[in-house]
Amino acid sequence: MRQKYCNLPEKQTSFPSSAKLELCWKDGLMQVREKGSDGSLFHVPSLDEYYDDMNVLFHIRSCGPVSSYAYQRLRLLQTKFELYTMVFGDQESQDAMDTGHRDFYNVRKVDTHIHHSAAMNAKHLLRFMKKKLKRFSEDIVDEKNGVKRTLKAVFDDMGIGWTDLCIDRLQVWADKSCLHRFDRFNNKYSPMGQNELRTIFLKTDNAMGGRYLAELSREIISDLEESKYQHAEWRLSIYGRKKSEWDNLSKWVLGRGKGDGKPLLSQNIRWMIQIPRLFALYKTTGQLNHFGEMLENIFTPIFEATLFPEKYPDVAEFLQHISGFDTVDDESRSEKPVDRTFSSKNLAPQQWDIADNPSYKYYSYFIQSNLRLLNMFRHQKGMNTFAYRPHAGEAGEVHHLDTAFLLADGINHGLNLRKSMGLQYLFYLAQIGLAMSPCSNNQLFLAYEKSPFPVYFQRGLNVSLSTDDPLMFHQTKEPLMEEYSIAKQIWHFTSVDLCEIARNSVLQSGFPDDLKASWFGTANFTEDNKPQSTNVPNLRIAYRRRVYNEETHLLHGNADDTEDIGAMCNLLLLSPSKRLPKCSLSDFGIENMEQKIRPYPSTLPAGGEETELAILDGEQQGGLADLGEEVDWSVQQRLTPHGSQANMRKLGSQAFEQLTHKGSFDMSRRGSISLPHEHSGIMNEKAQDEFLHRLTAEIMHTKPDRRELFLAAGAAALLGCIGGLALGLLRKR
């Protein structure tokens, strides 16, 4: 059902030239057709079919048995992950250490949900406003009643000087007064509650051509480029009031007669277009006649720029730097049903002339369908295409997520998935990206400790962390790192967890595939994993892939995961040294990856870098003794002197001699336990514990017939320590 709304058709071998094509609107959808023909070259499901599919999906996901089954599967996925981390958590940490240069700070991470006008933190905006008011107070910033005003005049009218400005006076931070009050939150976009200041500093279309916002943007881009590994997808608004919006916005981004005259382009950012669902406001104020006019203002310019890029060079070039489209507004608000004694599907957009917003699913259908028609057209012409990643499930009705499941490539927020187990399971199976912003949700709709993010992550949903509006929610210069840091502290994420979330963010983002390939170190980055680039162990990726395949096979009646759970529980009961030899990468669906499983640090063999762990298959393990011989520490039939059996035999007999004469017990290349210089025969409690721990490890990896020798050596060593302690006390007396 979802595929017919999201998949692009294959590229046609022959396609008419632009000169033979024309554009026209029909029932709210753009038609691309040959001149003289009435048939469109591209097709999408009709509005009636879409509404029927919505009803089918609703009945499926709200069915009692489906909800129960989905809940059980999701809980089992969560339990599997907990078992997995118990069994392989230490192994993952060791693998992460083995990657060398790579760590969480220098893996690529993308802020997949951030609004451009609030991309700076409050301190940054305050410094910028102070600088402009102090040094450039004579800039002409707006016009009131036909009179041009300087920046100084604007602040004088407010009775404010640059010395009066402070964070608290800006009033841009979201606080507890914004909880479930989206209207108050929207007011935070206006510094000091003044719409004039919002227009001057945070708008692209004003009397200065958006120069101040362009300068602010350049400073943020410079910070991102300095950090190197942080990226963002900034959202700019197209309101649909006028067709000229696209041309003005393109010129502003490209620095052509707008902004500060310099292009706002970088490898660290991509642009997204957000469409506010504000038709009712525009209709009430007389800016639009019907909903169809809004759609035409949004999509006609970009279809024309695709058909004739040479006629609209600015828009055509800007489209190359756009990764996707978004729809935004307060989901929790429900409009009064003015003149709504009908189903919305009975009115075509050109007939929607009432001062009431269309429903969420009506909005979404026409925006996504026109975007998909545009993608089909651009795909045929070899141009870049756009993802549809709307706000969905932040608040309001759960059925918004029904719409998102059918239409969206990814969504922002998705909190309400916790209310529908059926939908949550569907989102897992479809691996639809969720860009979640716990800090934002904490101030607006859901307390941080109640956020479903860690549960989604454990269950295997495709989640990433994002900032939403750093101006309102964050205090540091690096808001994305702040988001990760808070999540790590509250939910006890490991470094591997954070790197997996960062990897998800890159996969969800709309950055070009060749750029992602260079970041991930492989062209097939959706399937292959290079720990040297992502710092995510192959073991973690293999686990995610394995449980996902099990779920899909189970749904097709081809699998039973009972044995898998039992095997994992059995592994958990084993000690770390016995656990790893009994599992192999092939158990997790990996046969050809270079990475080898390394043992828990306390069971590492002597020999350092020259020694490598080779996992033996079941037949080889069966022919060896239960202790000490299940793991072959050799590499190419070579044993290092420190790891040879001859030295193992000598180790016990040398232990007491080393303790009494050298003052330390040499544990081959793992290090030695040094004794105090003034009393070489005496060990403190910490040294004794470490000695016993290492000696026990050596005993467990030695043949049974040599255990008695080690026990004797250990007893002798302890007796020697006790004797040395007694001798020292006697000498003191």
N, C-alpha and C positions, 0 to 999 in steps of 0.2 A: 504494500500500500504506500509506504513512504518513498519507495524508489521512483514511482511515477511522478513525484513532485520535485525530486532533488537531482536525479541523474541527468547528465547531458547526453544527447544522442551523439552517435558517431559522426565524424566530419564527413560531409558529402564529397564525393570525388570531383563533381563539377557543380559550380555555384555561379549564379549570374553576377555580372559586374555591377558596381555601384550605380553606373549610369542607367542600368535597366531596372533599378529598384525604386520603390516609393514607400512612404510611410503614411499610415492613417490609423485613426482610433476607432474602435468598435467595442461597445459594451465595457468600456473601462480598460481595455487591453490594446496595446500597440500591435498593429498588423504590419509585418514586413512582407511585401509581395511584389511580384513583377508588374511592371506597368501594363495596364490593360487587362489584368487578371483580378478576379474577386477573391481568390483563395490565398490565405496566408502561407508563407513558407515554413512557419514554425507553429507548433500547437502545444497548449497546456490543458490540463483538465478544466472543465467548466466549473462555474460557481456552484451549480446544483450538485455536480458530482463531488465537489469538495465538501459541501455541507453533508451529503450522504456519508462520505467517509468519516467525517467528524462524528457523526452519530454512531457509526459502527465502532469506531475507536472508543468512544465514551462507554458504550455498553460492554465492550470487552474488558476495559481496565477497571470498571466499577463492578464487574461480576464477582460475587463472593468467592467461589472456588479459585478464580484467577488471582484475586488479592491474596488469598491464603497461600497459594502455591508460590507466588512472587515473593511474599514475605519470607517463607521458608528458604527459598533459594538465596535471597539476599543475606539472610542471617547465616546461612551455610558459607557463603562467600566470605563474609566477615570472619567467621570462625576459622576457615581455612587460612586466611591471611594471618590471623593470630598464631595459629599452629606453625605456619611457615616462618614467621619471625622468631618464634621460640627455637625452631630447629636450626635455622640458617642465619639468624641475626648476627652472630659473631663472625660467621663466614663472610657475610656481606661487608662487615666493617673491615675485615682483613683484605678483601678484594679492593675496597675503596682506597685503602692505604697503599696497595700495590700499584695504583695508577700513577703515582708519582706527582707530577706537576699539577694535575687537575684536582680541583676541589670545588665546593659549592660557590665560592666567590668568583671563580673564573670559568663557570659553565654558562652558556647562553640562557637567558631568561627574558620573557617578553611580558610586558604589562598589556594583557589582551583586552582590558576594559578600562579605559581612562578617557575622560572628557577633556578636550583640549583647553577650554576656557578655565578649567580648574586644575591644570596639570602642575602648577607651581604650588609650593607650600605658602602659608600665610606670611612667614618671615620674608620670603623672597619677594612677594608682592609688596609688602610694606617697604622694604628697602628701595624697590623700584619707584614706588610712588613718592617717597621722600626725595629721591635723587631728582626726579623730574620736577617736583615742586620747588626744590631748592635751586637747581641749576638751569632749568628750562621753563621757568614760570611764564615766559612770554609766548610759548607755543599756542597757536590758534587751535583749539580743540573742539569747539562746537559753535553752533549758531542758534540764538534764541531771540524770537520776535524780530527776525531780520538783522540782528546785530551779532557780529562775530565776537566770541569771547575767548580770552586767554585762559590758560590753566589756573593762573593766579586769581583771575576774576571768578572762576567757578568755585574755588575754595573760599574766597572772600565772601561770596554769597552764602556759603554755609557757615561762615564764621570760624573757619579752621585754618591754622597755619601749619607748616611742615613740622614744627616742634611739638604740635599737639597729637601727631599721629602715633599710634601704638597698636599692638596686636588686639588688645581688648576693645579699642575704639573701632577697629575695622569690622568687628562682629561677623566674621566669616566662618568661624569654627562652629561645627554642628555640636549641639549639646542635648541635654535630656528634654528640652522643650520641643525638639524636633521629632521625638519618638511618635510614630504614627501620625505625624503632621507634615506631610510632604509639601504643603503650601509654605510652611515656615522654613523648611529646608531650601526651597527655591529662592526665598528672600536672601539667603546667605550668599548667593551669587552677586549681590549688590553690596559692595563695600560701604559700611556705615549706613546701610539701608537706602542708599541713594542710587536710583536707576541711572542718573547722569554719569556717575563714576563707573558703573558697569559698562555703559556704552563707550566711554572714553578709553578705559583700560582693558576691557575684556571682550570687545566686539571687533569683528573683521570689517564691518560695514558702518563707518561713521565719517565725520567731517574730515578726519585725517587719513582716510583710507586704511584704517586698522594699523597704523604705524606703531603705536605703543605695544599692541599685542604681538606684532611681528618681532619687535625687539625683545620682548619677554620670551617669546618662543625660541629665538636664537640663543638666548642664555641657557635655556633648559636643554636645547639640543647640544650645546657645548658641554654641559654637565654629563649628558648621556654618552657622548663620544669620549669623554675623559674616562668614564667608568668602563667603556669598551664592551662589557658583557651584558649590559642592560639595554633593552629595547622597548619600544612602546608603539601602540597603535592609537593615535590621537583621533578623536571624533570631532568633526565639524558639522554644523547644522545646515541642512537645506530645508527650508520651511514650506516651499510650494506655493508661496504667495505670488511670485513673479518668475518668469522664465529667465530673466537676467541674473538671477541669483547664482547660477552656475558660472557664468562668465566672470562675475565679480569675484567669486571665491577662487576660481582658477588663477586669475591675475594676482590675487593676494598671495596664494601659496607660491606661485612661480616668480613673484617679485617684479611683475610687469605693470608698472603704473599704480600699484597698490602696495600696502605694507611699507617696508623700509627699502624697497628696491632690490632686495636680494632674495634668491629662492630659498624656501624653507624645506630643503630636501637633505636627507642624510641616510646612510645605511642603518642608522639606529632607529629610524622611525618609518612607519607607514601611516597613511591617512585612511580614515573610515568616514562614511557619511551617515549621520543620524537624522532621522525624520521624526520630529515631534508630532505627536498625534493631537493637533490643536485645531482641527477643522472647525469645530463649533465656535471657537474664539474668532477665527478669521471670517466666518460667515456672519457672526453677530456684528462685527465691526465693518462689514461691507467690503472686505478685501477679496472675497471669493463669492461666486454665485452658486456653485455646486461642487460636490466632492470630485467629480470628473475633472473639473478645472484644476484642482490641486494635483491630481495625478499627471495631467498634461504638463503642468509647470515643472514637475519633478523629472519626468522621463523624456519628454520631447527633446530637450537640449542634448542629452547624452546619446540618444538614438541618432540624432542628426550628426553629432560629432563622430559617431562610429561609422555612419554611412559616408560622410564627406569630411574626413579629418582635415583636409587642406583648407576647407572653408571655416572651420572652427578649431584653429591650431591650439589655442590655450586650453580649451576644455578637453580636447583629444589628448594633449600631453599630460594634463592633470589626472585624467582617468588611468594613466599608466602607473600612477603612484597610489592608487586607491585599492585597498584589499577587500573591502566589504561594506555592507549596508546594515544599519541598525534602526529600530524604531523605539522611541522613548516617550515616556510620560508616567504619571502616577497610576500604577495598576490597581491600587486599592480604591481609587475613586470610581464611583458608579454614577453616571449621568442620569438625571431624571428622564424618564421615557416620554419626552415631549412629542406628541403626535406619533407615538410608536405603537400603534395598534396593528402592526404588520410584522412579518419576518423580513429581516434586512435583505435576504436574498431576492426578495420580490422587486427591489429597486436597483436599477443599474446606477453606476456612479454619476452619470449625467442627470439622473432623476433625483439624486439625493440633494435636495435643496432646502432641507429643514435645518434649523439652528441646533443640531444635536450631533454629537460625535457618532460615527458608525461604531459598531462593536469591534472588539479586539480582533476577532477572527476575520471579520470583513475587511478591516484595514490590512491585516497581514496577508490575506489572499491576494489582494490587488497589488500590493507592494512587491511581494515575493514573485507573483506570476509575471509581472512586467520585468522584474529583474532577471528572471529565468529566461524570458524571451530575449532580453538584451544579451545574456550570456550565450545563448544559442547563436545569436547573430555574430557576436564578437569571436566566438569559437570558430565559426566558419571562416572568418576573416583573419584568423591567426593572432588575435589580440588577447590580452589578459582578461580573465573573468573575475566575478565578484562573489564573495560568500554572503549569505544572509544570516546574520547573527544578532537577533533582536533581544531586547530586555524581555524576560519571561520568568514568571514564577517568583518574583521578588515579593509580591503581595497580591491581594485580590483573589480572583477565582482560579481554581485548579485547572479549569478547562483551557486557560491560556497555554498551559503546557501540552494539551492535546494538539493545539495549533502548532506549537513549536516542534513537536515530534514529527508532524507531517511535513512541515515546510522548512525548518531551520537547519543550517549546517552546524550551528553552535548557538548557545544562548548565554546571556549574562544573568547571574544570580542563581535561579533554580531552587530557591529555598523551599518552595511548596512541593517539590518532589517528595519531601518527607511525609506528606499527607496522602500520597497515593503510591502504594507499593507496586501496583501494576505498571504505572508510568515509570517509576524509578527503575524497574527491571527492564523495561523497554529501552530506556535511555542507556542502560548498561549494555544491552545487546547491540544497539545501534552505535555505541561509543560516540554519542553526540557530545561535543565539548561543552563544559560548564566553566565559565570564567566567574569565579566567586570572589566576593569582596567582604570578608567577615568584619573588618573595621567599619565599613560603611553600614552593613546590616546592623551592627551593634548600636549605632546611633539612631537608626531609622525604624527598624522593624523587629529585630531579633537579637537578644543578648548574646554576647560572644560565646559564652559557655554553652549556649543552646544551639549553636550553629551545627548543621549536619555535615559540614565539610570533612572532618576526620572520618566519619562513618562512610561517606561517599568514597573517600580515598581508599579506605580499607576494603570496601566491597569491589573496587576496581572500576568505578566510574571515571570517565575522562575529565578530571578536574584540574584547574589551575588557579593560582592566586592572582588577584589584580587589585588595583587601588581605588578605582571609580573616580573619586574627587579628592586628590591630595590637599587641595586648598581647604577643604572642610574637615578632613579626617586624619591628616598626618602632620607630624611636627618636624621631621628631619629632612635633610637635603636629598636623601634617597628613599622616597616613600615605598618603593617596591621592596627594597631590602627590609624596611621597617615592617611591612606586611608579613614577609617570610619570618622575620625574627620573632614577632609576637606569636605567630602560629607555632613556631618551634617550641617556645617556652610554655605555652598553654597546653598544647596537645602532645608534647614530648616527641616530636618528630626527630628521626635520626638524619644524619647527613645524606644518606641514601634516599630517604623519603623526600627531602627537599630537592635533591637533584632530579628525582623522578617527576616531581611536580613542575620543576623548571623545564624538563624535557617535554612534558605535556603542553606547556604554554607555547613552546616553539612550534610544535605540531599543530596546535589549534590556530596559530597566527596565520596571517595572509602574506608573510614575507615570501619572496620568490623561492622556488624550489632549488635553484642553483645555489642560492645563499644558504639555505638550510643544509644542503648537501655539504658545503664547505664547513659549516659549524659542526655537523655531526660526523664528518670524516667518511661519509659513504653516500653514494648516489641513491641507494635504496634505503633511505633513512626511516621510512615508515615500517620496514621489516627488520632491517639490520640494526645492530647496536654496537657502537665502538666505545667501550668504557674510557678509553684515553681521551675522548671528546666530551662525553656526557657525564662521566663519573657515576653512571648507573651500572652496577654489575650485571653481567649477562644472566646471572642466576635470577635476579629480580625480573628482568624482561621475560625470561623463559617461564617463570612462574605465572606471570600475568597472562602470557599467551596460552599456557597449558590450561589454566582454569577457564579461560574464555572458550577455548575449543571444547572443553568438557561440557560447558553449558549449551553450546550450540548443538553438539552431538546428542546431548540428553534430550533436547527439544525435538530432535528428529528421531528419537527412539533408538539411537545407535550406541548408547553408552550407559554405564552404571558406575557412579563414583564411590560406591561403598568400599571397594578395595583400596582406592586411592586414599580415602580418609583413614582407613585402618593402617595402611602402610606409613602414613605420616605420623600417626599416633605411636606406632611402634618405634619409629626413628626417634621420636621425642624422648622415649624411655631410655634410650642408649646414652652413654657418655659421649662427649664431643669427639674423642679419639676413635670411638667405635662407630660413630654415626656416619661420618663422611665416606669411609671405605665401602659402606653398604649402599651408597647412592651414586648415581652418575648423571652427567649432564643429559644423557639421552632420556632419562626419566622425565625431564622437563621439556622435551621436544627439541633439544639442541644436539646436533650430531657433528656439525662442521665448524663450530666456533673455536677460535684459537685459545680462548681463556680456559685455564684448568682450575678445578676446585683446589683451593689450598686449605690445609687443616687449621684447626683452632690454634692460636699462637702458642699455647702451652704444650702442644704436641708436635711443634715443628722439629724436624730432624736436624742434626748437626750437619755442617757443611756449607751454610750460608747460601750465596747466590749460585754456587755450583751444583746445588742439590735441588731437584724438582720432584714434585709429587706426581706419581703416575697412578691413576685409578685403575684398579684391576677389575675385570669383568667377573661375573658370578662363578664361572668355572674355575678361574684362576684362584679366586678367594677360597673356594671350597677345598682345594688341595693343600691349604696352608694351615698352620696352627692358629688357634683362636686369638692368641695374644702375640703381638710383636711382629707377625709376619703377614698380616692382611694388607699392609701398605708396603709397596716396593719403593724404597727411597733412592734407588739407583737411577742414573741417567746414562743411556747408551752403554749399559753393562759396566759402568764405572762407579766405584764406591770411593768416597773421599776418606782419607785416613781417620778423620774424626767420626765418621759414621760406620766404619767397618766393624764386623762382629768381633775381630781380634781385640780391638780397643774396648769394646763393650765388656769383654771378659776381664780385661785388666782394670776396668774402672772401679769395680768394687774393692779389689785388693789394694788399689792406690788411694782410696778415699781417706783412710785413717792416717796414712803417711803424709798426705797433703795437708790434712788438718793440723797435725802436730808439728810439722817441720816448716811448711810454707805459709801457714796462717790463712789459707783459703782452700776451698774445695772447687776444683776446676770442672765445670760442666761442659767440657768441650768448647765449641764456639758460641754457645748460648750466653756465655758470660761466667763469671766466677763469684762466689760468695766470700767477700773479704772479711777477715777477722780484725778486731782492734789491734793496732800495732803494739801497744804496751802489754797486752795479754793475748798472745797469738793463740792460746789454747782455749780462749773463752769467747763464746758467741752470745750476742744479745738476743732477746726474744724474737725480734723481727727477722734477724739472720737465721735463727733456728727454724722459724716457720718457713722461710723461703727455701732453706736447705732441704727440709723434709718434703716440701711440695715438689721440688725438682727431683729429689731422689725417688719419690713415689712415681713420678712420671717416667723416670728411666726404668724402674722396676716393671711398670706396666707394659713397656715396650721391649722387654727382654724375655727370652724363652723361659718357660717354667723351671727348667732344671738349673737356672742361674739365680733364681729368686733368693734361695737360701743364702747365697754369697752376699747379695746386696743387703739382706736383712741383717746379716752378721756385721757387715761393714757399717751399717747405720747404727746398730747397737754399740759397736766399738767407738764410733765417732761420738755418740752421746755420752758414753761412759768417760771418754777422754775429756769432753767438755766439763762434765761434772767434776772429774778429778782435778782439772786445771782450775776450776772455780774454787774448789776446796783448798788447793795449794795456795792460791792467791790470798784467800782469807787468812790462812795460817801465817803467811809471810807478813801480812799487815799487822797481825797481833804480835 
